[in-house]
Amino acid sequence: MSDNTAPRRRRTWSAFGDVRRLPSEYEVMTHETNWTLRAGRASAFEQNPSSAANLWFLTYRENSPLKAEDWNGFRDPDQLTYRAYVAHQNDEETKVEGLLAQFAEIGADAAHTDGWLRVLGTVFTPARYPLHGAQQVQAYIGHIAPSSYITNAAAFTAADLLRRVTRVAYRTRELELARPGCGIGTAERALWEDDPAWQGARKAIETALIAYDWAEAFTAMNLVLLPTLDDVLLTQFGRLAKANSDDLSWLLSGLLGADSKRRDRWSAALAAFAVADRPGNADVLTKWIDKWASRADEAAAGLAGLLASAPVDPPSVEDVVASARAARAALYEQAGIVPTGLAASG
């Protein structure tokens, strides 16, 4: 006779603790894959705890002012795995390739006015420099993040930024071939390094590269600088391209903008998770947001002057900056945080 009093064996996934449900593919592929966060570790790396690398992670990850009981509780709203990301972006790149081929076939670049070509050469093609800097910061966030759920989300965003740099570079070469002698393809580095209109953005991006605390780097880049620059360089630039009969730039901005919206979703979700876990984290985040907001506004104001030179329907500097601030405010509303000062104005 069987012993019906024996405890029933429960099916669990040990890495997830005592759970009764089957983890999703996203959770199985993402959970605890960051080796520097392995259980029972004395330090991030298997070397002297006082080594430079271990002290770096101790200072800028474990001792970050932004803390949570368990960062593994965070989930990417899109629940992306590597397989899903590659499949999705393969489809998106097919759309972009078709778009580029269609407009190349009709010689669209040859039809741009000199005035709009000047905007392309001073706003669009130099953008590969700040985007590459943002990609480096995003890779750092993923490398030092306190959970593999954050690491993977940041890695996919870094890949998105690389995709965008590649497409800007491709379009730069197309424009250079279509309109030789216009400066596109040769003047961008000088514009990035010396043009007053770009110096606010350059200062902001290069300063973010030395924001070593993982959470400050995340706040600076994902909650302040990229939402601002994307509103100027994708959303507002795209609308202006449409007004100036550059349908390719308008459509391309829309397709690349989907990556930015996905980044905003997980960034807002991470900020909301941090605040829900520890209400005091709201003060930490708003302090950093306020610190970086003035730098973002300076970047937007400089670029606004370049957009204002468009031959058709140019925006005012004030409108460009206000739109960028509104984009940040919408992100903070998603996250459930209320910054003060410049970050909440406009």
N, C-alpha and C positions, 0 to 999 in steps of 0.2 A: 504494500500500500504506500502511495506517495505521501510525503510530508507536506500537507498544504499550508503548514504554518511557516515554512521556510521563506525568508525574504525574497521577493522577486528581483532578479537582476535587472538593473536599469541600463539602457543603452545610452551611452554618453560619448561625447567627443572630448577627450581629456584636456586638450589645449584650451577648450572653452569653459572648463569647469563643469559643474553639475547642471547640464541643460537637457531639457526634454524634447527639444525640436531639432530637426536636421538642419545644420548650418547651410546657408546658401553657397552656391559656387563662388560668389564674390568673397564671402567670409573665409571659406576653405583656402582659396588662393591668396588671400591677403593677410590672414591672421599670423602674427608673430614671425614674419619673414625678415625682420630687421635684426641682423645678427648682433649688433651692438646693444640690443635690448633683451638678450637671452636671459632666461631665468637663472637665478643663483650666481650671477656674475659679480665679481668684486669691482670691476670697472668696465668701461665700454670695450676696451681691447685687452687681449691676453698678454699684457706686458706690465711693467711696473706701474701701479696706480698713479704714481707721481710723474709719469712720462708726459711729454708735451701734449700728445694726442688725448690721453685720458683726462688731463687737466682741462683741456679745451672743452670736451664733452661735459665734464662735471660743471664747468663754469657757465657754459652757454646753452646747455640743455637741462641737466638735472637741477641746476640752481636758477633757472629762469624765473622771473617774477610771475609768469603765467603758469599756474599749476592746476592739476586735476587729479582726482583720486585714481583714475585709470583711463589714460588716453585711448586705450583700446576700445572704449565705449563709443568712440566716434565712428560714424559711417558716412561715406561718400553718398550723397543723394542719388547719383547716377549709378552707383555700384559697379564701377568699371573694373574689369580685369584686363590683363594684357591682351588676351584673345579678343575680347569684345572691343577694346580700343582700336586694335589694328584693323579689325573688320569694318568698324564704323569709319575710320579715317581713310581706309582704302576707297570706300564709296564716296567720301567727300572729295578726295583727290581726283577721282574720276570726273566728278562734276567740274572741278577747277580746270582740269586738262581740257575738257570739252569746251569750256568757256574761252580759254586762252586760244585754242585752235580756231574757234569760230571768229573771234575778233582779229586774229592774225591774218586769216584768209581774206578778210575785206579791207585790210590795211588801215585799221581804225586809228592807229597812232599817228599816221601822217596827217590826219584831219584836225588834230588839236590846234587851237589858237596859240599864239606865242604867250599870251597871258596865262592860259591854263597850263601850258608846258612849264612855265616858271613855277607855278604852284606844285606841280608834280615833282620838279627837280629840287624844290626847297623844303617840301613837307613830306611827300610820300617816299621818295628814294633814300633820303638820309635816315629814315626810320629804322633801317636795319641795325644801326648802331645802338640806340637805346633798347631795342628788342633783344639784341644779343646780350646786353648787360642784364636785362630782366631775366633772360634764360639762365644766366649764371647764378643769379640770386635764387631762382626757383630750384635749381639743382642743389644748391646749398641747403635750402629749407628741407628738401626731401632727404638729404644725406644725414642731417643732424636731428631730424624730427623725433619726437618721443613715442611714436607709434608707427607701425608699418602701414596702418590705414592712412595716415597723413603722408608718409613717404611715397606711397603709390600715387596718391592724388597729385602730389607735387611733381612727381616724375612725368605723369601724363601732361601736366601743364607745361613743363619744360620742353617736352616733345612738341606740344602745340606751338610754342614760341619758336622753336627751330623750324617748324613748318612755315611759319609766317615769315621768318627771316629769309628762308629759301625762296618763297614766292615774291617777296620784295626784290631780292637780288635778281630773280628771273625777269621780272618786269623792268628792272633797271636796265638790263642788257637789251631787252626788246626796244625800249625807248631810245637807248643810245644808238642802236642800229637804224631805227626809223628816222631819228632826227640828229644826225651826227653834227658835232660842233656846238650843241646846245648846253654842254656842261654836265648833262646827266651821265653818270658812270665815271666821272673824273673829279667832280667837285664836292662829293658828299662828305668826305672826311674833313675837308677844310670847313665846311658848313657846320658839322658836328662839333669841331674843336674850337672854332673862332666866331661863328655867326652869333651875334647877341641874342637872336630869337631862339636859339637852341641851348643857350647856356643854363637856363633854369632847369631844363630837362636833364642836361648832362650832369649838373651838380646833384640833382636828386638821385639819378641812377647810380652815379659813382659813390655817393654817400651811402646808398643802400647796400652797396657791395661790402661796406665795412660795418654794417649792422650785424654783429656777430651772434647776438642772442637769437635763437631760432624763432622765438615768438615775435620779437621786434622786427626781424626780417620779414616774417609772414605778414605782420600788420602793415609795415611800410609798403611792401610790394603788392600784396593781394587785396588789402583793404583801402589803400590810399593811392599809390602811384599808378598801378595798372588800370584801375577803374577810371582814373582821370585821363591818362594818356589814351586809353582805348576809346573814350568818348570823343576826344579830339581827333585822333588819328584814324579811327574807324567810323564811328557813328556820324560825327559832324563832317568829316572829310568826305564820307560816302554821299551824304546829302548834297554837299557842294559839288561833287563830281557829277551827280545826276543833273544838277542845275546848269552845269557847264558842258553838257552833252558828252560826258565821258562815262558811258554806260558800263564799260568793262570795270573801271575802278569802283563804281557804285555796286555792281554785282559781286565783285571780288571782296569788297569790304563786308558785305552781308554774309558771305560764306565763311570768311575768317572770323567774323564776329560771333559765330556759334561757339567757337572754342572759348572765347572770352566769357560768354554767358555760362558755359559749363564750369569754368574756373570760379566765377562769382557764386555759383550755387554751392560748391563745396566749401569755399572760403567763408561764406555767410553761415553755413551749417557748422563749421568748426568753431567760429566765434560764438555762435549760439550755444553750442555744446559746452564750451569753456565757461560761459556765464551761468548756464543752468547747473553745472557741476559745482561752481564756487561763485556766488554772486559778487565777491570782491574782485573777480577777474574783469568785471565791467570797468572798474576804475583803471586797471592796468591797461586795458585796450584803449580806452578813451584818452588816456594820457599820451600814449604813443600816436594815436590817430591825430590828436591836436598838434603834436610835434611835427608830424610829417605833412599835415594838410597845407601849411604855408608854403612848403617846398613844391607840393603838387600844384598849388594855385599859381606860383611863379612860373612853373613849367608851362601850364596852360595859357597863361597870359602872353608868354613869349611866342608860342606857336600860333596864338590867335592873330597876331599881327601878320603872319604869313598867310593864314586863311583869308584875312581881310583884304589881301591883294588880288583875290580872284576876280576875273573880269565880269562875271555874272553872279548876282545875288550874294555879295560878300557879307559875312556876319560882322558884327561889332566885337571888339575885344571883350566888352562886358558880357555880351551874350554867350560867347564861347566859354568864358570862365564860369558863368552861372550854370550853363548846361553841364559842365564837368562836375561842378559841386552837386548838382541835382542827381547825377548818376551815382556819386558816392553816397548821398543821402538815401537813395533807394536801396543800396546794398546794406547800409546800416539798419534800415527798417527790416530787411529780411533777417538780419542777425539779431534783432531785438536789442540793439545798443543805441544810446543817444549821446553822441559826442557833443562837446561844447565848442565855443569859439568858431574858428574858420571852418572846421569840418562840418558844422551843422548849418552854416549860413548859406544864403543863396536860394 
